[in-house]
Amino acid sequence: MSKFPPPYPHQVVSDWIATNDVHVLADFVEREPLDITWGNDLSPLDYDVCARRARKMQAETIAAVSRIIGTAISQVVSNIIGSLRDHWRTRRQIEQLSRLSPRLLDDAGIPREIQVRIRTRQTHS
């Protein structure tokens, strides 16, 4: 035998049964095939059906994980864009305030220390 088993376990079992039937069963034993009906359902022992179901479940799991990751990425990107938008808005407002005269800033009620920061275009100390 090789180190690795064949990729189809049902084939290994059927080969094993076929080789043992020759040695174990005598000629006088009559074998009748059993009529197993599964109704309208597919056989749970059918390897192809099980493989298809497994691939379908795997695809559904990958899709669910992808949706979760996509949602998380979209939230992060949305937060970054919102933060940048707020930063740009603040910079634009400071720029507009820096063009006003000190008298208009006094009339608006902006304290002197903030006026100095506006003049130097600093947002926070």
PyMOL CGO cylinders between C-alpha atoms (Angstrom):
from pymol import cmd
from pymol.cgo import CYLINDER

trace = [
    CYLINDER, 0.00, 0.00, 0.00, 1.03, 3.57, -0.48, 0.3, 1, 1, 1, 1, 1, 1,
    CYLINDER, 1.03, 3.57, -0.48, 1.50, 6.10, 2.30, 0.3, 1, 1, 1, 1, 1, 1,
    CYLINDER, 1.50, 6.10, 2.30, -1.52, 8.11, 1.25, 0.3, 1, 1, 1, 1, 1, 1,
    CYLINDER, -1.52, 8.11, 1.25, -5.02, 6.63, 1.02, 0.3, 1, 1, 1, 1, 1, 1,
    CYLINDER, -5.02, 6.63, 1.02, -6.88, 6.97, -2.25, 0.3, 1, 1, 1, 1, 1, 1,
    CYLINDER, -6.88, 6.97, -2.25, -9.09, 10.05, -2.54, 0.3, 1, 1, 1, 1, 1, 1,
    CYLINDER, -9.09, 10.05, -2.54, -12.26, 7.96, -2.84, 0.3, 1, 1, 1, 1, 1, 1,
    CYLINDER, -12.26, 7.96, -2.84, -12.99, 5.98, 0.34, 0.3, 1, 1, 1, 1, 1, 1,
    CYLINDER, -12.99, 5.98, 0.34, -16.06, 4.28, -1.16, 0.3, 1, 1, 1, 1, 1, 1,
    CYLINDER, -16.06, 4.28, -1.16, -13.84, 2.80, -3.88, 0.3, 1, 1, 1, 1, 1, 1,
    CYLINDER, -13.84, 2.80, -3.88, -11.47, 1.38, -1.26, 0.3, 1, 1, 1, 1, 1, 1,
    CYLINDER, -11.47, 1.38, -1.26, -14.36, -0.26, 0.58, 0.3, 1, 1, 1, 1, 1, 1,
    CYLINDER, -14.36, -0.26, 0.58, -15.86, -1.72, -2.59, 0.3, 1, 1, 1, 1, 1, 1,
    CYLINDER, -15.86, -1.72, -2.59, -12.43, -3.09, -3.64, 0.3, 1, 1, 1, 1, 1, 1,
    CYLINDER, -12.43, -3.09, -3.64, -11.97, -4.62, -0.22, 0.3, 1, 1, 1, 1, 1, 1,
    CYLINDER, -11.97, -4.62, -0.22, -15.41, -6.25, -0.33, 0.3, 1, 1, 1, 1, 1, 1,
    CYLINDER, -15.41, -6.25, -0.33, -14.80, -7.56, -3.85, 0.3, 1, 1, 1, 1, 1, 1,
    CYLINDER, -14.80, -7.56, -3.85, -11.48, -9.15, -2.90, 0.3, 1, 1, 1, 1, 1, 1,
    CYLINDER, -11.48, -9.15, -2.90, -12.86, -10.66, 0.31, 0.3, 1, 1, 1, 1, 1, 1,
    CYLINDER, -12.86, -10.66, 0.31, -15.99, -12.04, -1.38, 0.3, 1, 1, 1, 1, 1, 1,
    CYLINDER, -15.99, -12.04, -1.38, -13.85, -14.40, -3.41, 0.3, 1, 1, 1, 1, 1, 1,
    CYLINDER, -13.85, -14.40, -3.41, -12.18, -15.88, -0.34, 0.3, 1, 1, 1, 1, 1, 1,
    CYLINDER, -12.18, -15.88, -0.34, -14.98, -15.77, 2.21, 0.3, 1, 1, 1, 1, 1, 1,
    CYLINDER, -14.98, -15.77, 2.21, -18.13, -16.73, 0.34, 0.3, 1, 1, 1, 1, 1, 1,
    CYLINDER, -18.13, -16.73, 0.34, -18.60, -20.29, -0.68, 0.3, 1, 1, 1, 1, 1, 1,
    CYLINDER, -18.60, -20.29, -0.68, -20.28, -21.37, -3.88, 0.3, 1, 1, 1, 1, 1, 1,
    CYLINDER, -20.28, -21.37, -3.88, -23.37, -22.67, -2.15, 0.3, 1, 1, 1, 1, 1, 1,
    CYLINDER, -23.37, -22.67, -2.15, -24.30, -19.31, -0.64, 0.3, 1, 1, 1, 1, 1, 1,
    CYLINDER, -24.30, -19.31, -0.64, -26.88, -17.50, -2.70, 0.3, 1, 1, 1, 1, 1, 1,
    CYLINDER, -26.88, -17.50, -2.70, -26.64, -13.80, -2.70, 0.3, 1, 1, 1, 1, 1, 1,
    CYLINDER, -26.64, -13.80, -2.70, -29.68, -11.77, -3.54, 0.3, 1, 1, 1, 1, 1, 1,
    CYLINDER, -29.68, -11.77, -3.54, -29.34, -8.06, -3.96, 0.3, 1, 1, 1, 1, 1, 1,
    CYLINDER, -29.34, -8.06, -3.96, -31.22, -6.13, -1.35, 0.3, 1, 1, 1, 1, 1, 1,
    CYLINDER, -31.22, -6.13, -1.35, -33.79, -3.73, -2.65, 0.3, 1, 1, 1, 1, 1, 1,
    CYLINDER, -33.79, -3.73, -2.65, -33.16, -0.68, -0.55, 0.3, 1, 1, 1, 1, 1, 1,
    CYLINDER, -33.16, -0.68, -0.55, -35.36, 2.22, -1.54, 0.3, 1, 1, 1, 1, 1, 1,
    CYLINDER, -35.36, 2.22, -1.54, -34.79, 5.62, -0.08, 0.3, 1, 1, 1, 1, 1, 1,
    CYLINDER, -34.79, 5.62, -0.08, -38.02, 7.01, -1.44, 0.3, 1, 1, 1, 1, 1, 1,
    CYLINDER, -38.02, 7.01, -1.44, -37.70, 10.34, -3.17, 0.3, 1, 1, 1, 1, 1, 1,
    CYLINDER, -37.70, 10.34, -3.17, -34.70, 11.28, -1.06, 0.3, 1, 1, 1, 1, 1, 1,
    CYLINDER, -34.70, 11.28, -1.06, -31.18, 10.79, -2.26, 0.3, 1, 1, 1, 1, 1, 1,
    CYLINDER, -31.18, 10.79, -2.26, -29.15, 8.09, -0.62, 0.3, 1, 1, 1, 1, 1, 1,
    CYLINDER, -29.15, 8.09, -0.62, -27.13, 9.38, 2.35, 0.3, 1, 1, 1, 1, 1, 1,
    CYLINDER, -27.13, 9.38, 2.35, -24.46, 6.82, 1.42, 0.3, 1, 1, 1, 1, 1, 1,
    CYLINDER, -24.46, 6.82, 1.42, -23.93, 8.25, -2.06, 0.3, 1, 1, 1, 1, 1, 1,
    CYLINDER, -23.93, 8.25, -2.06, -20.47, 9.84, -2.11, 0.3, 1, 1, 1, 1, 1, 1,
    CYLINDER, -20.47, 9.84, -2.11, -21.27, 12.32, -4.91, 0.3, 1, 1, 1, 1, 1, 1,
    CYLINDER, -21.27, 12.32, -4.91, -24.37, 13.58, -3.12, 0.3, 1, 1, 1, 1, 1, 1,
    CYLINDER, -24.37, 13.58, -3.12, -22.46, 14.01, 0.14, 0.3, 1, 1, 1, 1, 1, 1,
    CYLINDER, -22.46, 14.01, 0.14, -19.61, 15.76, -1.68, 0.3, 1, 1, 1, 1, 1, 1,
    CYLINDER, -19.61, 15.76, -1.68, -22.05, 18.16, -3.40, 0.3, 1, 1, 1, 1, 1, 1,
    CYLINDER, -22.05, 18.16, -3.40, -23.75, 18.95, -0.10, 0.3, 1, 1, 1, 1, 1, 1,
    CYLINDER, -23.75, 18.95, -0.10, -20.39, 19.53, 1.57, 0.3, 1, 1, 1, 1, 1, 1,
    CYLINDER, -20.39, 19.53, 1.57, -19.29, 21.89, -1.22, 0.3, 1, 1, 1, 1, 1, 1,
    CYLINDER, -19.29, 21.89, -1.22, -22.60, 23.75, -0.97, 0.3, 1, 1, 1, 1, 1, 1,
    CYLINDER, -22.60, 23.75, -0.97, -22.26, 24.15, 2.80, 0.3, 1, 1, 1, 1, 1, 1,
    CYLINDER, -22.26, 24.15, 2.80, -18.65, 25.26, 2.36, 0.3, 1, 1, 1, 1, 1, 1,
    CYLINDER, -18.65, 25.26, 2.36, -19.70, 27.86, -0.22, 0.3, 1, 1, 1, 1, 1, 1,
    CYLINDER, -19.70, 27.86, -0.22, -22.47, 29.13, 2.07, 0.3, 1, 1, 1, 1, 1, 1,
    CYLINDER, -22.47, 29.13, 2.07, -20.01, 29.43, 4.96, 0.3, 1, 1, 1, 1, 1, 1,
    CYLINDER, -20.01, 29.43, 4.96, -17.49, 31.29, 2.82, 0.3, 1, 1, 1, 1, 1, 1,
    CYLINDER, -17.49, 31.29, 2.82, -20.24, 33.64, 1.63, 0.3, 1, 1, 1, 1, 1, 1,
    CYLINDER, -20.24, 33.64, 1.63, -21.35, 34.33, 5.23, 0.3, 1, 1, 1, 1, 1, 1,
    CYLINDER, -21.35, 34.33, 5.23, -17.78, 35.03, 6.37, 0.3, 1, 1, 1, 1, 1, 1,
    CYLINDER, -17.78, 35.03, 6.37, -17.22, 37.24, 3.31, 0.3, 1, 1, 1, 1, 1, 1,
    CYLINDER, -17.22, 37.24, 3.31, -20.35, 39.25, 4.16, 0.3, 1, 1, 1, 1, 1, 1,
    CYLINDER, -20.35, 39.25, 4.16, -19.15, 39.76, 7.75, 0.3, 1, 1, 1, 1, 1, 1,
    CYLINDER, -19.15, 39.76, 7.75, -15.67, 40.81, 6.62, 0.3, 1, 1, 1, 1, 1, 1,
    CYLINDER, -15.67, 40.81, 6.62, -17.15, 43.09, 3.93, 0.3, 1, 1, 1, 1, 1, 1,
    CYLINDER, -17.15, 43.09, 3.93, -19.41, 44.76, 6.47, 0.3, 1, 1, 1, 1, 1, 1,
    CYLINDER, -19.41, 44.76, 6.47, -16.50, 45.33, 8.84, 0.3, 1, 1, 1, 1, 1, 1,
    CYLINDER, -16.50, 45.33, 8.84, -14.32, 46.77, 6.07, 0.3, 1, 1, 1, 1, 1, 1,
    CYLINDER, -14.32, 46.77, 6.07, -17.12, 49.06, 4.87, 0.3, 1, 1, 1, 1, 1, 1,
    CYLINDER, -17.12, 49.06, 4.87, -17.61, 50.37, 8.43, 0.3, 1, 1, 1, 1, 1, 1,
    CYLINDER, -17.61, 50.37, 8.43, -13.90, 51.07, 8.82, 0.3, 1, 1, 1, 1, 1, 1,
    CYLINDER, -13.90, 51.07, 8.82, -13.75, 52.85, 5.46, 0.3, 1, 1, 1, 1, 1, 1,
    CYLINDER, -13.75, 52.85, 5.46, -16.89, 54.83, 6.29, 0.3, 1, 1, 1, 1, 1, 1,
    CYLINDER, -16.89, 54.83, 6.29, -15.41, 55.93, 9.62, 0.3, 1, 1, 1, 1, 1, 1,
    CYLINDER, -15.41, 55.93, 9.62, -12.13, 56.95, 7.98, 0.3, 1, 1, 1, 1, 1, 1,
    CYLINDER, -12.13, 56.95, 7.98, -13.94, 58.94, 5.28, 0.3, 1, 1, 1, 1, 1, 1,
    CYLINDER, -13.94, 58.94, 5.28, -16.13, 60.63, 7.92, 0.3, 1, 1, 1, 1, 1, 1,
    CYLINDER, -16.13, 60.63, 7.92, -13.08, 61.53, 9.99, 0.3, 1, 1, 1, 1, 1, 1,
    CYLINDER, -13.08, 61.53, 9.99, -11.27, 62.98, 6.97, 0.3, 1, 1, 1, 1, 1, 1,
    CYLINDER, -11.27, 62.98, 6.97, -14.39, 64.90, 5.96, 0.3, 1, 1, 1, 1, 1, 1,
    CYLINDER, -14.39, 64.90, 5.96, -14.61, 66.42, 9.47, 0.3, 1, 1, 1, 1, 1, 1,
    CYLINDER, -14.61, 66.42, 9.47, -10.90, 67.29, 9.39, 0.3, 1, 1, 1, 1, 1, 1,
    CYLINDER, -10.90, 67.29, 9.39, -11.21, 68.98, 5.99, 0.3, 1, 1, 1, 1, 1, 1,
    CYLINDER, -11.21, 68.98, 5.99, -14.33, 70.85, 7.11, 0.3, 1, 1, 1, 1, 1, 1,
    CYLINDER, -14.33, 70.85, 7.11, -12.50, 72.14, 10.22, 0.3, 1, 1, 1, 1, 1, 1,
    CYLINDER, -12.50, 72.14, 10.22, -9.49, 73.17, 8.13, 0.3, 1, 1, 1, 1, 1, 1,
    CYLINDER, -9.49, 73.17, 8.13, -11.75, 75.00, 5.68, 0.3, 1, 1, 1, 1, 1, 1,
    CYLINDER, -11.75, 75.00, 5.68, -13.57, 76.81, 8.54, 0.3, 1, 1, 1, 1, 1, 1,
    CYLINDER, -13.57, 76.81, 8.54, -10.25, 77.85, 10.12, 0.3, 1, 1, 1, 1, 1, 1,
    CYLINDER, -10.25, 77.85, 10.12, -9.08, 79.09, 6.74, 0.3, 1, 1, 1, 1, 1, 1,
    CYLINDER, -9.08, 79.09, 6.74, -12.24, 81.15, 6.33, 0.3, 1, 1, 1, 1, 1, 1,
    CYLINDER, -12.24, 81.15, 6.33, -11.96, 82.54, 9.86, 0.3, 1, 1, 1, 1, 1, 1,
    CYLINDER, -11.96, 82.54, 9.86, -8.30, 83.45, 9.30, 0.3, 1, 1, 1, 1, 1, 1,
    CYLINDER, -8.30, 83.45, 9.30, -9.38, 85.80, 6.48, 0.3, 1, 1, 1, 1, 1, 1,
    CYLINDER, -9.38, 85.80, 6.48, -11.61, 87.83, 8.82, 0.3, 1, 1, 1, 1, 1, 1,
    CYLINDER, -11.61, 87.83, 8.82, -10.36, 90.88, 10.60, 0.3, 1, 1, 1, 1, 1, 1,
    CYLINDER, -10.36, 90.88, 10.60, -9.70, 90.79, 14.37, 0.3, 1, 1, 1, 1, 1, 1,
    CYLINDER, -9.70, 90.79, 14.37, -12.57, 93.22, 14.91, 0.3, 1, 1, 1, 1, 1, 1,
    CYLINDER, -12.57, 93.22, 14.91, -15.07, 90.82, 13.22, 0.3, 1, 1, 1, 1, 1, 1,
    CYLINDER, -15.07, 90.82, 13.22, -13.72, 87.97, 15.31, 0.3, 1, 1, 1, 1, 1, 1,
    CYLINDER, -13.72, 87.97, 15.31, -14.19, 90.06, 18.47, 0.3, 1, 1, 1, 1, 1, 1,
    CYLINDER, -14.19, 90.06, 18.47, -17.75, 90.87, 17.39, 0.3, 1, 1, 1, 1, 1, 1,
    CYLINDER, -17.75, 90.87, 17.39, -18.40, 87.14, 16.86, 0.3, 1, 1, 1, 1, 1, 1,
    CYLINDER, -18.40, 87.14, 16.86, -17.29, 86.55, 20.47, 0.3, 1, 1, 1, 1, 1, 1,
    CYLINDER, -17.29, 86.55, 20.47, -14.17, 84.53, 19.72, 0.3, 1, 1, 1, 1, 1, 1,
    CYLINDER, -14.17, 84.53, 19.72, -11.59, 84.88, 22.53, 0.3, 1, 1, 1, 1, 1, 1,
    CYLINDER, -11.59, 84.88, 22.53, -8.13, 86.31, 21.83, 0.3, 1, 1, 1, 1, 1, 1,
    CYLINDER, -8.13, 86.31, 21.83, -6.20, 83.03, 22.38, 0.3, 1, 1, 1, 1, 1, 1,
    CYLINDER, -6.20, 83.03, 22.38, -8.37, 81.29, 19.81, 0.3, 1, 1, 1, 1, 1, 1,
    CYLINDER, -8.37, 81.29, 19.81, -7.90, 84.24, 17.43, 0.3, 1, 1, 1, 1, 1, 1,
    CYLINDER, -7.90, 84.24, 17.43, -4.14, 83.80, 17.73, 0.3, 1, 1, 1, 1, 1, 1,
    CYLINDER, -4.14, 83.80, 17.73, -4.46, 80.11, 16.87, 0.3, 1, 1, 1, 1, 1, 1,
    CYLINDER, -4.46, 80.11, 16.87, -6.71, 80.99, 13.94, 0.3, 1, 1, 1, 1, 1, 1,
    CYLINDER, -6.71, 80.99, 13.94, -4.12, 83.43, 12.68, 0.3, 1, 1, 1, 1, 1, 1,
    CYLINDER, -4.12, 83.43, 12.68, -1.44, 80.70, 12.86, 0.3, 1, 1, 1, 1, 1, 1,
    CYLINDER, -1.44, 80.70, 12.86, -3.97, 78.19, 11.46, 0.3, 1, 1, 1, 1, 1, 1,
    CYLINDER, -3.97, 78.19, 11.46, -3.67, 75.71, 14.29, 0.3, 1, 1, 1, 1, 1, 1,
    CYLINDER, -3.67, 75.71, 14.29, -6.70, 73.68, 15.19, 0.3, 1, 1, 1, 1, 1, 1,
    CYLINDER, -6.70, 73.68, 15.19, -5.67, 72.32, 18.59, 0.3, 1, 1, 1, 1, 1, 1,
    CYLINDER, -5.67, 72.32, 18.59, -2.88, 73.08, 21.02, 0.3, 1, 1, 1, 1, 1, 1,
]
cmd.load_cgo(trace, "trace")
